[in-house]
Amino acid sequence: MSYTATWADQKLNANEISKLNEDGLDVFKDLPELVKKPFSEIDKSYYMYFKYAGLTVQKPQDEGYFMMRIKIPGGRVTVKQADHLAWIGRTYGHGVVDLTTRQAVQYHWIPFAELVDIFAGIEAVGLTTVGAEGDITRNIIDNPLSGIDPDELFDTRQTVLDVYRRFQGNYDYSNLPRKFKISISSNRHNSGNAEINDLAFIPATKRIGRHTVKGFNVKVGGGLGMKPMLAQQLNIFVTPDRVADLAEVVCRLFRDYGYRRSRSKARLKFLIKDWGVEQFEDKIRESLPDLQTKGVSKVRGWTNGTALGVHRQLQDGYYYVGVSVPSGRIQADDFQALIDVARKYGKDEIRFDHCQNLMIPWIKEEDLPALEAEPIFERFSIHPHLLADYGTTCTGAEYCNLANAYTKTVFKPLVEELDKRFSFDSPLNITLTGCGNGCAHRSIADIGIEGVHARTADRQHTAGYKLSVGGSLLDGGHFNEQLKGVVSAAQLTDAVGSLLADYRDSHEKGESFYDY
Ligand code: SF4
């Protein structure tokens, strides 16, 4: 990608200057030679290129191990692909597979010297790590139930694949100012979490001539992180066959006009904030002048992209089973056991949702009793707990270089204890992140917990946690509000418990944390 005129007005940050010298996607050309060297000889300035291969150098940073993420558009894999995902966890990842909030999977302890072979194996089953991280289009998320969902306007699987193919490995869009996140869903309960994505397609209908056409309204400029912003609606309606064209125009505007001076202000949301959605839309229409104005939204609620429990599919006689994976971390052998259940009862498919859980679709009604009796379900609930099974956590201090606090090891006992103390009429979402970056969706949780640096009474550094309440993506979205003070790990259960007790005692039936 060459230097564009609009970038010339900006003082470029160090990553931007490096990207002008070598494209991020070229990491795959470098790797066969690189892996012959000791990892200690790799200059740290090269680490950003590993991101384009879905790799983050794991701490301690000089030992040559990576966190590796695999892209899974729409979160759907075949059982053969899932076998390979489990095998990677067993062979390289210390027996562990982590599920992400973008329907992907990731691993830790991936060894530098083995990367070429690992990538060849991933490619051989039709998956990829290309662009799973880096300043590029990230994993495209979909309604986890697309194609089998009684609550969707239409099947979005092909649209997701069209957009994925437009961008995947495309050197025209491999040098963006930062990551670019796309959500596509026609589920009536906003299962694509539209408002926290850079570009989101939400279900809508439009009267065109004598026909009512199904398609999408469009939102732009959302994102979490230190400065969370909700995506704003454009006055645009688009049919499924034009989604990839529109996504390309939005991505091109981001590429050419996005900010490249400070990485903390480089997401599309900052450009939209400065320009306003009207000016951004004018720019889109310069390229696509025939786009319709927005249609009638079909969004009626919000599920946070979760699909837990046993439910009827769109197709008569079939059910899907949403299996809770607490904290989003599963042992590779347990994952394999669930894959084998899918192989035995399902139809060659496993899915991942947006809350770090997995789903087995296409279970015949008559097979449900036998499936539920499978031993793996003694440890993985298909009858979800209302706290433990709806929350999410990020990687945290165990592996993340930016973390202030541990997450997964703190979260699991926390929510399990709270599930013993409380019972509610509907699920509540508790989300724990190790810092303010929001890799799990802390800002839209009923109760968000963020790890911060704190000090003990004798001034020693320790991990603390800040609490926020009332996040939601209902009605266009509302970020939760931070409470005063910091609690220690030892105080966390009682602190969150007192918020839940207050909610239990004060809310009206059906009121969420956001409402009350
Ligand atoms: Fe790391 Fe912070 Fe992201 Fe958690 S939210 S994975 S601690 S950067």
Residues whose N, C-alpha, C, O or C-beta is under 5 A from the ligand:
A	BS01	SF4	C394 T395 G396 C400 L402 A403 T433 G434 C435 G436 N437 G438 C439 A440
